[in-house]
Amino acid sequence: MANPLRSEVIALYKHLLYLGRDYPKGATYFKERLKHAFMKNKDETDPEKIRTLVKRGDFVIKELEALYFLRKYRTMKHRYYDEHKK
């Protein structure tokens, strides 16, 4: 793997690992799945394929951030705008 792509992949892995701490099914579950996904593609050498996989990882980051934002929004809405509290 070329150096610039290697650093991108490592940064992606670290960012996903950080985001996985708050995963609804647990950090351990997320960490195992993340490791499996990265190990599945560890022998990839084609730079275009690696870039495609990094783009997919960036998409997963956006999805996780949206999931966490939605969970926080629902919690706040439930806390402050619950109609059953009246």
PDB file of N, CA, C and O in Angstrom:
ATOM      1  N   MET A   1       0.860  -1.172   0.000  1.00  0.00           N
ATOM      2  CA  MET A   1       0.000   0.000   0.000  1.00  0.00           C
ATOM      3  C   MET A   1       0.906   1.234   0.000  1.00  0.00           C
ATOM      4  O   MET A   1       1.893   1.284   0.734  1.00  0.00           O
ATOM      5  N   ALA A   2       0.575   2.204  -0.806  1.00  0.00           N
ATOM      6  CA  ALA A   2       1.362   3.427  -0.894  1.00  0.00           C
ATOM      7  C   ALA A   2       1.230   4.237   0.402  1.00  0.00           C
ATOM      8  O   ALA A   2       0.217   4.154   1.096  1.00  0.00           O
ATOM      9  N   ASN A   3       2.258   5.012   0.712  1.00  0.00           N
ATOM     10  CA  ASN A   3       2.276   5.773   1.968  1.00  0.00           C
ATOM     11  C   ASN A   3       1.092   6.714   2.156  1.00  0.00           C
ATOM     12  O   ASN A   3       0.481   6.694   3.225  1.00  0.00           O
ATOM     13  N   PRO A   4       0.735   7.543   1.163  1.00  0.00           N
ATOM     14  CA  PRO A   4      -0.408   8.437   1.405  1.00  0.00           C
ATOM     15  C   PRO A   4      -1.712   7.665   1.657  1.00  0.00           C
ATOM     16  O   PRO A   4      -2.519   8.051   2.502  1.00  0.00           O
ATOM     17  N   LEU A   5      -1.900   6.587   0.923  1.00  0.00           N
ATOM     18  CA  LEU A   5      -3.114   5.791   1.127  1.00  0.00           C
ATOM     19  C   LEU A   5      -3.072   5.070   2.465  1.00  0.00           C
ATOM     20  O   LEU A   5      -4.099   4.921   3.127  1.00  0.00           O
ATOM     21  N   ARG A   6      -1.910   4.633   2.857  1.00  0.00           N
ATOM     22  CA  ARG A   6      -1.773   3.944   4.144  1.00  0.00           C
ATOM     23  C   ARG A   6      -2.173   4.881   5.283  1.00  0.00           C
ATOM     24  O   ARG A   6      -2.898   4.482   6.194  1.00  0.00           O
ATOM     25  N   SER A   7      -1.707   6.106   5.229  1.00  0.00           N
ATOM     26  CA  SER A   7      -2.050   7.054   6.295  1.00  0.00           C
ATOM     27  C   SER A   7      -3.547   7.377   6.282  1.00  0.00           C
ATOM     28  O   SER A   7      -4.153   7.570   7.336  1.00  0.00           O
ATOM     29  N   GLU A   8      -4.139   7.435   5.083  1.00  0.00           N
ATOM     30  CA  GLU A   8      -5.597   7.663   4.994  1.00  0.00           C
ATOM     31  C   GLU A   8      -6.366   6.515   5.632  1.00  0.00           C
ATOM     32  O   GLU A   8      -7.325   6.732   6.372  1.00  0.00           O
ATOM     33  N   VAL A   9      -5.938   5.292   5.339  1.00  0.00           N
ATOM     34  CA  VAL A   9      -6.626   4.117   5.870  1.00  0.00           C
ATOM     35  C   VAL A   9      -6.487   4.062   7.388  1.00  0.00           C
ATOM     36  O   VAL A   9      -7.452   3.755   8.088  1.00  0.00           O
ATOM     37  N   ILE A  10      -5.313   4.352   7.893  1.00  0.00           N
ATOM     38  CA  ILE A  10      -5.103   4.334   9.345  1.00  0.00           C
ATOM     39  C   ILE A  10      -5.930   5.424  10.022  1.00  0.00           C
ATOM     40  O   ILE A  10      -6.521   5.192  11.077  1.00  0.00           O
ATOM     41  N   ALA A  11      -5.973   6.606   9.421  1.00  0.00           N
ATOM     42  CA  ALA A  11      -6.780   7.694   9.985  1.00  0.00           C
ATOM     43  C   ALA A  11      -8.266   7.325   9.978  1.00  0.00           C
ATOM     44  O   ALA A  11      -8.988   7.615  10.932  1.00  0.00           O
ATOM     45  N   LEU A  12      -8.712   6.689   8.902  1.00  0.00           N
ATOM     46  CA  LEU A  12     -10.105   6.247   8.805  1.00  0.00           C
ATOM     47  C   LEU A  12     -10.416   5.238   9.903  1.00  0.00           C
ATOM     48  O   LEU A  12     -11.450   5.334  10.564  1.00  0.00           O
ATOM     49  N   TYR A  13      -9.525   4.275  10.096  1.00  0.00           N
ATOM     50  CA  TYR A  13      -9.723   3.252  11.121  1.00  0.00           C
ATOM     51  C   TYR A  13      -9.809   3.885  12.507  1.00  0.00           C
ATOM     52  O   TYR A  13     -10.683   3.532  13.299  1.00  0.00           O
ATOM     53  N   LYS A  14      -8.905   4.818  12.800  1.00  0.00           N
ATOM     54  CA  LYS A  14      -8.907   5.470  14.112  1.00  0.00           C
ATOM     55  C   LYS A  14     -10.180   6.284  14.324  1.00  0.00           C
ATOM     56  O   LYS A  14     -10.742   6.285  15.420  1.00  0.00           O
ATOM     57  N   HIS A  15     -10.634   6.972  13.285  1.00  0.00           N
ATOM     58  CA  HIS A  15     -11.852   7.778  13.402  1.00  0.00           C
ATOM     59  C   HIS A  15     -13.061   6.878  13.635  1.00  0.00           C
ATOM     60  O   HIS A  15     -13.904   7.172  14.484  1.00  0.00           O
ATOM     61  N   LEU A  16     -13.146   5.788  12.886  1.00  0.00           N
ATOM     62  CA  LEU A  16     -14.259   4.858  13.079  1.00  0.00           C
ATOM     63  C   LEU A  16     -14.197   4.214  14.463  1.00  0.00           C
ATOM     64  O   LEU A  16     -15.228   4.022  15.109  1.00  0.00           O
ATOM     65  N   LEU A  17     -13.005   3.885  14.911  1.00  0.00           N
ATOM     66  CA  LEU A  17     -12.849   3.298  16.239  1.00  0.00           C
ATOM     67  C   LEU A  17     -13.326   4.272  17.310  1.00  0.00           C
ATOM     68  O   LEU A  17     -13.967   3.870  18.281  1.00  0.00           O
ATOM     69  N   TYR A  18     -13.013   5.544  17.131  1.00  0.00           N
ATOM     70  CA  TYR A  18     -13.463   6.577  18.065  1.00  0.00           C
ATOM     71  C   TYR A  18     -14.987   6.686  18.052  1.00  0.00           C
ATOM     72  O   TYR A  18     -15.614   6.760  19.109  1.00  0.00           O
ATOM     73  N   LEU A  19     -15.578   6.697  16.870  1.00  0.00           N
ATOM     74  CA  LEU A  19     -17.038   6.810  16.768  1.00  0.00           C
ATOM     75  C   LEU A  19     -17.743   5.567  17.311  1.00  0.00           C
ATOM     76  O   LEU A  19     -18.882   5.648  17.769  1.00  0.00           O
ATOM     77  N   GLY A  20     -17.079   4.441  17.260  1.00  0.00           N
ATOM     78  CA  GLY A  20     -17.677   3.191  17.707  1.00  0.00           C
ATOM     79  C   GLY A  20     -17.893   3.109  19.205  1.00  0.00           C
ATOM     80  O   GLY A  20     -18.596   2.214  19.676  1.00  0.00           O
ATOM     81  N   ARG A  21     -17.308   4.017  19.957  1.00  0.00           N
ATOM     82  CA  ARG A  21     -17.478   3.992  21.417  1.00  0.00           C
ATOM     83  C   ARG A  21     -18.930   4.155  21.820  1.00  0.00           C
ATOM     84  O   ARG A  21     -19.347   3.608  22.840  1.00  0.00           O
ATOM     85  N   ASP A  22     -19.710   4.894  21.045  1.00  0.00           N
ATOM     86  CA  ASP A  22     -21.108   5.162  21.392  1.00  0.00           C
ATOM     87  C   ASP A  22     -22.092   4.322  20.587  1.00  0.00           C
ATOM     88  O   ASP A  22     -23.284   4.627  20.565  1.00  0.00           O
ATOM     89  N   TYR A  23     -21.619   3.276  19.929  1.00  0.00           N
ATOM     90  CA  TYR A  23     -22.496   2.474  19.080  1.00  0.00           C
ATOM     91  C   TYR A  23     -23.583   1.804  19.921  1.00  0.00           C
ATOM     92  O   TYR A  23     -23.295   1.280  20.997  1.00  0.00           O
ATOM     93  N   PRO A  24     -24.826   1.817  19.442  1.00  0.00           N
ATOM     94  CA  PRO A  24     -25.941   1.271  20.241  1.00  0.00           C
ATOM     95  C   PRO A  24     -25.769  -0.183  20.677  1.00  0.00           C
ATOM     96  O   PRO A  24     -26.202  -0.541  21.772  1.00  0.00           O
ATOM     97  N   LYS A  25     -25.156  -1.022  19.861  1.00  0.00           N
ATOM     98  CA  LYS A  25     -24.988  -2.432  20.237  1.00  0.00           C
ATOM     99  C   LYS A  25     -23.739  -2.663  21.078  1.00  0.00           C
ATOM    100  O   LYS A  25     -23.451  -3.795  21.467  1.00  0.00           O
ATOM    101  N   GLY A  26     -23.012  -1.617  21.354  1.00  0.00           N
ATOM    102  CA  GLY A  26     -21.839  -1.731  22.213  1.00  0.00           C
ATOM    103  C   GLY A  26     -20.538  -1.528  21.458  1.00  0.00           C
ATOM    104  O   GLY A  26     -20.437  -1.826  20.268  1.00  0.00           O
ATOM    105  N   ALA A  27     -19.558  -1.023  22.162  1.00  0.00           N
ATOM    106  CA  ALA A  27     -18.261  -0.729  21.555  1.00  0.00           C
ATOM    107  C   ALA A  27     -17.539  -2.007  21.146  1.00  0.00           C
ATOM    108  O   ALA A  27     -16.853  -2.027  20.124  1.00  0.00           O
ATOM    109  N   THR A  28     -17.682  -3.066  21.924  1.00  0.00           N
ATOM    110  CA  THR A  28     -17.006  -4.319  21.598  1.00  0.00           C
ATOM    111  C   THR A  28     -17.542  -4.898  20.304  1.00  0.00           C
ATOM    112  O   THR A  28     -16.769  -5.354  19.462  1.00  0.00           O
ATOM    113  N   TYR A  29     -18.854  -4.886  20.134  1.00  0.00           N
ATOM    114  CA  TYR A  29     -19.473  -5.371  18.903  1.00  0.00           C
ATOM    115  C   TYR A  29     -18.970  -4.571  17.705  1.00  0.00           C
ATOM    116  O   TYR A  29     -18.612  -5.142  16.675  1.00  0.00           O
ATOM    117  N   PHE A  30     -18.947  -3.261  17.844  1.00  0.00           N
ATOM    118  CA  PHE A  30     -18.510  -2.393  16.750  1.00  0.00           C
ATOM    119  C   PHE A  30     -17.039  -2.632  16.418  1.00  0.00           C
ATOM    120  O   PHE A  30     -16.661  -2.698  15.249  1.00  0.00           O
ATOM    121  N   LYS A  31     -16.228  -2.757  17.441  1.00  0.00           N
ATOM    122  CA  LYS A  31     -14.794  -2.948  17.241  1.00  0.00           C
ATOM    123  C   LYS A  31     -14.511  -4.254  16.500  1.00  0.00           C
ATOM    124  O   LYS A  31     -13.657  -4.292  15.614  1.00  0.00           O
ATOM    125  N   GLU A  32     -15.216  -5.312  16.854  1.00  0.00           N
ATOM    126  CA  GLU A  32     -15.038  -6.598  16.168  1.00  0.00           C
ATOM    127  C   GLU A  32     -15.442  -6.513  14.707  1.00  0.00           C
ATOM    128  O   GLU A  32     -14.740  -7.022  13.834  1.00  0.00           O
ATOM    129  N   ARG A  33     -16.569  -5.874  14.441  1.00  0.00           N
ATOM    130  CA  ARG A  33     -17.029  -5.730  13.053  1.00  0.00           C
ATOM    131  C   ARG A  33     -16.071  -4.860  12.243  1.00  0.00           C
ATOM    132  O   ARG A  33     -15.785  -5.151  11.081  1.00  0.00           O
ATOM    133  N   LEU A  34     -15.578  -3.791  12.865  1.00  0.00           N
ATOM    134  CA  LEU A  34     -14.643  -2.887  12.201  1.00  0.00           C
ATOM    135  C   LEU A  34     -13.354  -3.619  11.850  1.00  0.00           C
ATOM    136  O   LEU A  34     -12.848  -3.503  10.734  1.00  0.00           O
ATOM    137  N   LYS A  35     -12.836  -4.361  12.797  1.00  0.00           N
ATOM    138  CA  LYS A  35     -11.590  -5.110  12.549  1.00  0.00           C
ATOM    139  C   LYS A  35     -11.795  -6.124  11.435  1.00  0.00           C
ATOM    140  O   LYS A  35     -10.936  -6.275  10.567  1.00  0.00           O
ATOM    141  N   HIS A  36     -12.918  -6.814  11.452  1.00  0.00           N
ATOM    142  CA  HIS A  36     -13.211  -7.800  10.410  1.00  0.00           C
ATOM    143  C   HIS A  36     -13.284  -7.134   9.027  1.00  0.00           C
ATOM    144  O   HIS A  36     -12.758  -7.666   8.050  1.00  0.00           O
ATOM    145  N   ALA A  37     -13.931  -5.982   8.955  1.00  0.00           N
ATOM    146  CA  ALA A  37     -14.063  -5.279   7.668  1.00  0.00           C
ATOM    147  C   ALA A  37     -12.706  -4.833   7.136  1.00  0.00           C
ATOM    148  O   ALA A  37     -12.444  -4.934   5.937  1.00  0.00           O
ATOM    149  N   PHE A  38     -11.850  -4.344   8.015  1.00  0.00           N
ATOM    150  CA  PHE A  38     -10.532  -3.896   7.565  1.00  0.00           C
ATOM    151  C   PHE A  38      -9.632  -5.079   7.221  1.00  0.00           C
ATOM    152  O   PHE A  38      -8.865  -5.013   6.261  1.00  0.00           O
ATOM    153  N   MET A  39      -9.717  -6.152   7.991  1.00  0.00           N
ATOM    154  CA  MET A  39      -8.883  -7.325   7.718  1.00  0.00           C
ATOM    155  C   MET A  39      -9.296  -8.020   6.422  1.00  0.00           C
ATOM    156  O   MET A  39      -8.467  -8.629   5.746  1.00  0.00           O
ATOM    157  N   LYS A  40     -10.568  -7.928   6.084  1.00  0.00           N
ATOM    158  CA  LYS A  40     -11.055  -8.542   4.850  1.00  0.00           C
ATOM    159  C   LYS A  40     -10.382  -7.922   3.625  1.00  0.00           C
ATOM    160  O   LYS A  40     -10.180  -8.599   2.616  1.00  0.00           O
ATOM    161  N   ASN A  41     -10.039  -6.651   3.712  1.00  0.00           N
ATOM    162  CA  ASN A  41      -9.458  -5.937   2.578  1.00  0.00           C
ATOM    163  C   ASN A  41      -7.985  -5.584   2.786  1.00  0.00           C
ATOM    164  O   ASN A  41      -7.457  -4.704   2.106  1.00  0.00           O
ATOM    165  N   LYS A  42      -7.323  -6.261   3.715  1.00  0.00           N
ATOM    166  CA  LYS A  42      -5.940  -5.903   4.046  1.00  0.00           C
ATOM    167  C   LYS A  42      -4.952  -6.165   2.912  1.00  0.00           C
ATOM    168  O   LYS A  42      -3.906  -5.517   2.854  1.00  0.00           O
ATOM    169  N   ASP A  43      -5.253  -7.086   2.023  1.00  0.00           N
ATOM    170  CA  ASP A  43      -4.320  -7.427   0.948  1.00  0.00           C
ATOM    171  C   ASP A  43      -4.578  -6.645  -0.334  1.00  0.00           C
ATOM    172  O   ASP A  43      -3.947  -6.909  -1.358  1.00  0.00           O
ATOM    173  N   GLU A  44      -5.485  -5.701  -0.288  1.00  0.00           N
ATOM    174  CA  GLU A  44      -5.807  -4.895  -1.469  1.00  0.00           C
ATOM    175  C   GLU A  44      -4.618  -3.988  -1.809  1.00  0.00           C
ATOM    176  O   GLU A  44      -4.087  -3.299  -0.938  1.00  0.00           O
ATOM    177  N   THR A  45      -4.204  -3.993  -3.083  1.00  0.00           N
ATOM    178  CA  THR A  45      -3.062  -3.178  -3.506  1.00  0.00           C
ATOM    179  C   THR A  45      -3.422  -2.167  -4.580  1.00  0.00           C
ATOM    180  O   THR A  45      -2.653  -1.241  -4.837  1.00  0.00           O
ATOM    181  N   ASP A  46      -4.566  -2.326  -5.206  1.00  0.00           N
ATOM    182  CA  ASP A  46      -4.976  -1.404  -6.260  1.00  0.00           C
ATOM    183  C   ASP A  46      -5.366  -0.056  -5.640  1.00  0.00           C
ATOM    184  O   ASP A  46      -6.300   0.003  -4.840  1.00  0.00           O
ATOM    185  N   PRO A  47      -4.661   1.029  -5.999  1.00  0.00           N
ATOM    186  CA  PRO A  47      -4.949   2.343  -5.390  1.00  0.00           C
ATOM    187  C   PRO A  47      -6.386   2.819  -5.604  1.00  0.00           C
ATOM    188  O   PRO A  47      -6.975   3.427  -4.710  1.00  0.00           O
ATOM    189  N   GLU A  48      -6.948   2.548  -6.772  1.00  0.00           N
ATOM    190  CA  GLU A  48      -8.336   2.969  -7.033  1.00  0.00           C
ATOM    191  C   GLU A  48      -9.316   2.216  -6.151  1.00  0.00           C
ATOM    192  O   GLU A  48     -10.268   2.802  -5.637  1.00  0.00           O
ATOM    193  N   LYS A  49      -9.093   0.933  -5.975  1.00  0.00           N
ATOM    194  CA  LYS A  49      -9.956   0.128  -5.108  1.00  0.00           C
ATOM    195  C   LYS A  49      -9.838   0.607  -3.659  1.00  0.00           C
ATOM    196  O   LYS A  49     -10.834   0.668  -2.939  1.00  0.00           O
ATOM    197  N   ILE A  50      -8.628   0.944  -3.239  1.00  0.00           N
ATOM    198  CA  ILE A  50      -8.419   1.443  -1.877  1.00  0.00           C
ATOM    199  C   ILE A  50      -9.138   2.771  -1.691  1.00  0.00           C
ATOM    200  O   ILE A  50      -9.760   2.999  -0.653  1.00  0.00           O
ATOM    201  N   ARG A  51      -9.060   3.641  -2.680  1.00  0.00           N
ATOM    202  CA  ARG A  51      -9.763   4.929  -2.594  1.00  0.00           C
ATOM    203  C   ARG A  51     -11.272   4.714  -2.497  1.00  0.00           C
ATOM    204  O   ARG A  51     -11.960   5.409  -1.748  1.00  0.00           O
ATOM    205  N   THR A  52     -11.781   3.742  -3.262  1.00  0.00           N
ATOM    206  CA  THR A  52     -13.205   3.415  -3.203  1.00  0.00           C
ATOM    207  C   THR A  52     -13.594   2.932  -1.810  1.00  0.00           C
ATOM    208  O   THR A  52     -14.637   3.315  -1.280  1.00  0.00           O
ATOM    209  N   LEU A  53     -12.756   2.097  -1.228  1.00  0.00           N
ATOM    210  CA  LEU A  53     -13.035   1.592   0.121  1.00  0.00           C
ATOM    211  C   LEU A  53     -12.962   2.710   1.158  1.00  0.00           C
ATOM    212  O   LEU A  53     -13.740   2.719   2.112  1.00  0.00           O
ATOM    213  N   VAL A  54     -12.037   3.649   0.982  1.00  0.00           N
ATOM    214  CA  VAL A  54     -11.940   4.784   1.899  1.00  0.00           C
ATOM    215  C   VAL A  54     -13.181   5.662   1.767  1.00  0.00           C
ATOM    216  O   VAL A  54     -13.689   6.172   2.766  1.00  0.00           O
ATOM    217  N   LYS A  55     -13.668   5.839   0.552  1.00  0.00           N
ATOM    218  CA  LYS A  55     -14.905   6.613   0.351  1.00  0.00           C
ATOM    219  C   LYS A  55     -16.078   5.930   1.040  1.00  0.00           C
ATOM    220  O   LYS A  55     -16.931   6.600   1.622  1.00  0.00           O
ATOM    221  N   ARG A  56     -16.127   4.612   0.979  1.00  0.00           N
ATOM    222  CA  ARG A  56     -17.186   3.874   1.667  1.00  0.00           C
ATOM    223  C   ARG A  56     -17.069   4.077   3.174  1.00  0.00           C
ATOM    224  O   ARG A  56     -18.075   4.217   3.870  1.00  0.00           O
ATOM    225  N   GLY A  57     -15.841   4.091   3.670  1.00  0.00           N
ATOM    226  CA  GLY A  57     -15.613   4.347   5.087  1.00  0.00           C
ATOM    227  C   GLY A  57     -16.065   5.739   5.491  1.00  0.00           C
ATOM    228  O   GLY A  57     -16.637   5.921   6.565  1.00  0.00           O
ATOM    229  N   ASP A  58     -15.811   6.727   4.635  1.00  0.00           N
ATOM    230  CA  ASP A  58     -16.271   8.088   4.914  1.00  0.00           C
ATOM    231  C   ASP A  58     -17.795   8.149   4.959  1.00  0.00           C
ATOM    232  O   ASP A  58     -18.371   8.877   5.767  1.00  0.00           O
ATOM    233  N   PHE A  59     -18.443   7.378   4.083  1.00  0.00           N
ATOM    234  CA  PHE A  59     -19.900   7.306   4.090  1.00  0.00           C
ATOM    235  C   PHE A  59     -20.394   6.704   5.410  1.00  0.00           C
ATOM    236  O   PHE A  59     -21.374   7.179   5.986  1.00  0.00           O
ATOM    237  N   VAL A  60     -19.717   5.668   5.879  1.00  0.00           N
ATOM    238  CA  VAL A  60     -20.097   5.038   7.147  1.00  0.00           C
ATOM    239  C   VAL A  60     -19.941   6.032   8.291  1.00  0.00           C
ATOM    240  O   VAL A  60     -20.760   6.055   9.209  1.00  0.00           O
ATOM    241  N   ILE A  61     -18.899   6.852   8.244  1.00  0.00           N
ATOM    242  CA  ILE A  61     -18.701   7.880   9.267  1.00  0.00           C
ATOM    243  C   ILE A  61     -19.890   8.839   9.282  1.00  0.00           C
ATOM    244  O   ILE A  61     -20.409   9.169  10.348  1.00  0.00           O
ATOM    245  N   LYS A  62     -20.319   9.282   8.110  1.00  0.00           N
ATOM    246  CA  LYS A  62     -21.456  10.196   8.028  1.00  0.00           C
ATOM    247  C   LYS A  62     -22.728   9.543   8.560  1.00  0.00           C
ATOM    248  O   LYS A  62     -23.522  10.187   9.245  1.00  0.00           O
ATOM    249  N   GLU A  63     -22.917   8.277   8.246  1.00  0.00           N
ATOM    250  CA  GLU A  63     -24.098   7.560   8.728  1.00  0.00           C
ATOM    251  C   GLU A  63     -24.073   7.421  10.252  1.00  0.00           C
ATOM    252  O   GLU A  63     -25.098   7.599  10.910  1.00  0.00           O
ATOM    253  N   LEU A  64     -22.917   7.109  10.805  1.00  0.00           N
ATOM    254  CA  LEU A  64     -22.808   6.994  12.262  1.00  0.00           C
ATOM    255  C   LEU A  64     -23.072   8.329  12.944  1.00  0.00           C
ATOM    256  O   LEU A  64     -23.768   8.391  13.958  1.00  0.00           O
ATOM    257  N   GLU A  65     -22.516   9.388  12.387  1.00  0.00           N
ATOM    258  CA  GLU A  65     -22.750  10.715  12.962  1.00  0.00           C
ATOM    259  C   GLU A  65     -24.224  11.081  12.903  1.00  0.00           C
ATOM    260  O   GLU A  65     -24.751  11.679  13.841  1.00  0.00           O
ATOM    261  N   ALA A  66     -24.892  10.730  11.814  1.00  0.00           N
ATOM    262  CA  ALA A  66     -26.332  10.992  11.698  1.00  0.00           C
ATOM    263  C   ALA A  66     -27.106  10.168  12.720  1.00  0.00           C
ATOM    264  O   ALA A  66     -28.052  10.664  13.333  1.00  0.00           O
ATOM    265  N   LEU A  67     -26.711   8.924  12.904  1.00  0.00           N
ATOM    266  CA  LEU A  67     -27.353   8.055  13.887  1.00  0.00           C
ATOM    267  C   LEU A  67     -27.225   8.638  15.293  1.00  0.00           C
ATOM    268  O   LEU A  67     -28.199   8.672  16.045  1.00  0.00           O
ATOM    269  N   TYR A  68     -26.029   9.094  15.643  1.00  0.00           N
ATOM    270  CA  TYR A  68     -25.810   9.653  16.972  1.00  0.00           C
ATOM    271  C   TYR A  68     -26.564  10.958  17.151  1.00  0.00           C
ATOM    272  O   TYR A  68     -27.132  11.211  18.213  1.00  0.00           O
ATOM    273  N   PHE A  69     -26.573  11.790  16.113  1.00  0.00           N
ATOM    274  CA  PHE A  69     -27.295  13.057  16.188  1.00  0.00           C
ATOM    275  C   PHE A  69     -28.784  12.809  16.385  1.00  0.00           C
ATOM    276  O   PHE A  69     -29.426  13.474  17.197  1.00  0.00           O
ATOM    277  N   LEU A  70     -29.331  11.851  15.644  1.00  0.00           N
ATOM    278  CA  LEU A  70     -30.745  11.524  15.758  1.00  0.00           C
ATOM    279  C   LEU A  70     -31.067  10.999  17.151  1.00  0.00           C
ATOM    280  O   LEU A  70     -32.101  11.348  17.720  1.00  0.00           O
ATOM    281  N   ARG A  71     -30.206  10.176  17.695  1.00  0.00           N
ATOM    282  CA  ARG A  71     -30.432   9.642  19.039  1.00  0.00           C
ATOM    283  C   ARG A  71     -30.428  10.771  20.071  1.00  0.00           C
ATOM    284  O   ARG A  71     -31.269  10.798  20.970  1.00  0.00           O
ATOM    285  N   LYS A  72     -29.486  11.694  19.940  1.00  0.00           N
ATOM    286  CA  LYS A  72     -29.438  12.828  20.867  1.00  0.00           C
ATOM    287  C   LYS A  72     -30.658  13.723  20.701  1.00  0.00           C
ATOM    288  O   LYS A  72     -31.210  14.214  21.687  1.00  0.00           O
ATOM    289  N   TYR A  73     -31.081  13.938  19.458  1.00  0.00           N
ATOM    290  CA  TYR A  73     -32.267  14.759  19.191  1.00  0.00           C
ATOM    291  C   TYR A  73     -33.502  14.127  19.822  1.00  0.00           C
ATOM    292  O   TYR A  73     -34.304  14.818  20.451  1.00  0.00           O
ATOM    293  N   ARG A  74     -33.653  12.833  19.658  1.00  0.00           N
ATOM    294  CA  ARG A  74     -34.823  12.158  20.222  1.00  0.00           C
ATOM    295  C   ARG A  74     -34.813  12.218  21.747  1.00  0.00           C
ATOM    296  O   ARG A  74     -35.860  12.384  22.372  1.00  0.00           O
ATOM    297  N   THR A  75     -33.649  12.085  22.334  1.00  0.00           N
ATOM    298  CA  THR A  75     -33.542  12.169  23.789  1.00  0.00           C
ATOM    299  C   THR A  75     -33.933  13.553  24.279  1.00  0.00           C
ATOM    300  O   THR A  75     -34.691  13.686  25.240  1.00  0.00           O
ATOM    301  N   MET A  76     -33.418  14.577  23.623  1.00  0.00           N
ATOM    302  CA  MET A  76     -33.740  15.945  24.025  1.00  0.00           C
ATOM    303  C   MET A  76     -35.221  16.244  23.809  1.00  0.00           C
ATOM    304  O   MET A  76     -35.862  16.885  24.643  1.00  0.00           O
ATOM    305  N   LYS A  77     -35.751  15.782  22.698  1.00  0.00           N
ATOM    306  CA  LYS A  77     -37.171  16.010  22.420  1.00  0.00           C
ATOM    307  C   LYS A  77     -38.028  15.315  23.473  1.00  0.00           C
ATOM    308  O   LYS A  77     -38.999  15.887  23.968  1.00  0.00           O
ATOM    309  N   HIS A  78     -37.671  14.101  23.806  1.00  0.00           N
ATOM    310  CA  HIS A  78     -38.420  13.358  24.810  1.00  0.00           C
ATOM    311  C   HIS A  78     -38.305  14.031  26.179  1.00  0.00           C
ATOM    312  O   HIS A  78     -39.267  14.067  26.947  1.00  0.00           O
ATOM    313  N   ARG A  79     -37.138  14.553  26.467  1.00  0.00           N
ATOM    314  CA  ARG A  79     -36.910  15.177  27.769  1.00  0.00           C
ATOM    315  C   ARG A  79     -37.682  16.481  27.944  1.00  0.00           C
ATOM    316  O   ARG A  79     -38.223  16.751  29.016  1.00  0.00           O
ATOM    317  N   TYR A  80     -37.732  17.284  26.886  1.00  0.00           N
ATOM    318  CA  TYR A  80     -38.314  18.624  27.032  1.00  0.00           C
ATOM    319  C   TYR A  80     -39.689  18.794  26.401  1.00  0.00           C
ATOM    320  O   TYR A  80     -40.413  19.726  26.751  1.00  0.00           O
ATOM    321  N   TYR A  81     -40.063  17.913  25.479  1.00  0.00           N
ATOM    322  CA  TYR A  81     -41.337  18.105  24.782  1.00  0.00           C
ATOM    323  C   TYR A  81     -42.247  16.894  24.881  1.00  0.00           C
ATOM    324  O   TYR A  81     -43.040  16.635  23.976  1.00  0.00           O
ATOM    325  N   ASP A  82     -42.141  16.175  25.939  1.00  0.00           N
ATOM    326  CA  ASP A  82     -42.974  15.003  26.117  1.00  0.00           C
ATOM    327  C   ASP A  82     -44.375  15.440  26.510  1.00  0.00           C
ATOM    328  O   ASP A  82     -44.553  16.083  27.544  1.00  0.00           O
ATOM    329  N   GLU A  83     -45.379  15.100  25.697  1.00  0.00           N
ATOM    330  CA  GLU A  83     -46.749  15.502  25.983  1.00  0.00           C
ATOM    331  C   GLU A  83     -47.363  14.721  27.149  1.00  0.00           C
ATOM    332  O   GLU A  83     -48.365  15.153  27.719  1.00  0.00           O
ATOM    333  N   HIS A  84     -46.786  13.599  27.499  1.00  0.00           N
ATOM    334  CA  HIS A  84     -47.349  12.791  28.579  1.00  0.00           C
ATOM    335  C   HIS A  84     -47.012  13.361  29.954  1.00  0.00           C
ATOM    336  O   HIS A  84     -47.545  12.885  30.956  1.00  0.00           O
ATOM    337  N   LYS A  85     -46.145  14.362  30.025  1.00  0.00           N
ATOM    338  CA  LYS A  85     -45.765  14.947  31.315  1.00  0.00           C
ATOM    339  C   LYS A  85     -46.790  15.954  31.808  1.00  0.00           C
ATOM    340  O   LYS A  85     -46.749  16.336  32.977  1.00  0.00           O
ATOM    341  N   LYS A  86     -47.699  16.394  30.968  1.00  0.00           N
ATOM    342  CA  LYS A  86     -48.658  17.442  31.342  1.00  0.00           C
ATOM    343  C   LYS A  86     -49.606  17.005  32.416  1.00  0.00           C
ATOM    344  O   LYS A  86     -50.467  17.780  32.831  1.00  0.00           O
TER     345      LYS A  86
END
